[in-house]
Amino acid sequence: KTVQTLDELDVSKPCIDCQDEGYNVEWSQELKIHESFDEYLRAWVLIHALHRKLGFRGDGPGMIFNMSVGYDYAGIRRPNVQWYLDQMSDASDHLDGYVDIVAEDYPDVHDVDIPTRLSDTITLSTMHGCPPDEIEKISKYLMRERVLHTSVKSNPTLLGPERVREILHDDLGYVDVAVPDEAFEHDLRYDDAVAMFRRLLRVAHSMGVTFGVKLSNTLEVLNFREVFEETTMYMSGRALHAITVNVANELNEEFNGDLPISFAGGADAFNVPALLRSGMKSVTVCSDLLKSGGYMRMLQYFETTDAAIDLVGATDLTDFIARSAIRDPGFSDFVSILSTTSFSDTGLNPDVDECEALAGLLSGGFEGSASEAIRDWGVRRGLTETEVGEFGDEVVKALARINLRTYASQVRQAWELKKGSFLRDRSKTTRPLGLFDCIEAPCEDECPVNQRVPEYMRAVQEGDWDRAVEVTRRDNPIPTILGDVCDHLCELTCIRTHYDEPLAIRDIKRFIMQHETDPNLIPQAPPNGIRVAIIGTGPAGISAAERLAMNGFSVTMFEQHPYPGGMVAGAIPEYRLPRHEIDHDLEALDELGVEIRYGQTAGKDFTISDLRGQ
């Protein structure tokens, strides 16, 4: 979390609301500055120790160990923040003591070379409404006096009010989320940001460090929920993703791919591959890890990324960028992008014919990786090693721009980002949350008959078909019919939607009933001597008859058609609901002794008075 001089804050609680998209009203950390440093140093030692203990490759762990500070220049120059920056630069006074703590459980940590400098990279986080000159002043200080690779966390409002609202409301359907005009009025404007970033890139170049941006900060919105007392709150998570991607695309085009971008805006396991092939230098995630599964969700990020890399036959991330772009319809723009690129350091200036030749080489297929193919092409052209390196970097930037252009367009219509795709905000059910017995699947709460979905799912997983059928029939009088035609709202609230997509609850119910040979019924109560007439053999009539007969009633059903099933049988085509599946549920009524009289129309063939007289 962002370290700031005000480290004794009374943060209102709750401060985070993440049922679906994320909202927060918190400031930054809730630790004092020395406690923040303590956490950084513990993590630093543990990561190095784990690298050795787990047998990972390389002399040390590969990572970006990034600091974050805020929120104004005066605060950063205060003694407590200065102490923090000093310690992060040289922790030699504290390192040995922390190594000794780890050594109590892992003595080999004493043999690990752990640098005393924890970090040389930093992200500047500023408050919404921070003036541009303040942001620039802090950034210059961090690069010139602290010699730190610096990123500025920027706001999604850079996209402007019309485009932000268009994406949020029209494209994604977050119509309840109102972004106030003030959010755009007091935040950094796009033109001011571009001019400032150009100046800061020059400062970074002169100091031999890197300058970039982190996209994006949260989006200021009006509070329309009942979680917080504040009038405004700050949005994160999947609702922010398409906006942030489009901000990234705008800046990427503005700077011809020369502005490093660290992405943070609704990243999840399924869009991380698209972000990486779009040239994002790093991807950070928070809101997604507040969902079910927590940190273990990260494994899925690597699985989907590996799968995406394998799909295009890539060998590494650079090759992934290149091979993805070559397959993209936007590859037709490659020549125009590369031929207008400024190769400032070496004076390279490939003409259109040369760029077309390279495009033909890439699109025609090549041996090895894209990096090797580009390098070989440059060597054949007579470029020096230095020139080949710069030229290869620019080619990859051009290819990443193609990927990001396409993704920025596609993401606005991505169904998984739309508000109505799943009912993720209904994961919390209406059931009271007690100290014990407090867990209930939301799919059960959403189901009108409170079907015990997890229980029959578990039975299927274990291959216990009889138990699966028994659990399904326990609550559901017509499970075979509903296995085909239920509107399965349970799937919209399935917790699995927080991972990828809902379980196929209705399909599995149909699969279960296909394994039922004879109706698997709960023992029937003894006859109670009470006779009941039910008019109609539709789903409601069948359900009522089954429940009454199970409890000892003598049931007679009256149906005007020569077949049972009501609207289910008469209106739903047989290819959608086969006749034998309706008959299968009716077998349960036969087992229970329910009588069905066909061709009996109420008011014509019998009256209520007739029934009462029987």
Buried (B, 14 or more C-beta within 10 A) or exposed (E): BBBBBBBEEEEEEEBBBBBBBBBBBBBBBBBEBEEBBBEBBEEBBBBBBBBBBEEEEEEBBEEEBBBBBBBBBEBBEBEBBEEBBEBBBEBEEBBBEBBEEBBEEBEEBEEBEBBBEBBBBBBBBBBBEBEBEBBBBBBBBBBBEBEBBBBBBBBBBBBBBEBBBBBBBEBBBBEEBBBBEEBBEBBBBBEBBBEBBEEBBEBBEEBEBBBBBBBBBBBBBBBEEEBBEEEBBBBBBBBBBBBBBBBBBBBBBBBBBBBBBBBBBBBBBBBBBBBBBBBBBBBBBBBBBBBEBEEEBBEBBEEBBEEBBEEBEBBEBBBBBBBBBBEBEBBEBBBEBBBEBEBEEBEBEBEEEBBBBBBEBBBEEBEEBBBBBBBBBBEEBEBEEEBBBBBBBBBBBBBBBBBBBBBBEEBBEBEBBBBEBBBBBBBEBEEEEEEEEEEBBBBBBBBEBEBBBBBBBBBBEEEBBEBBBBBBBBBBBBBBBBBBBBEBBBBBBBBBBBBEEBBBBBEBBBBBBEEBEEBBBEEEEEEEEEEBBBBBBBBEBBBBBBEBBBEEBBBBBBBBBEEBBBEBBEEBEEEEBEEEBBBBBBEBBEBBEBEBEEEBEBEEEBEEEEBEEE
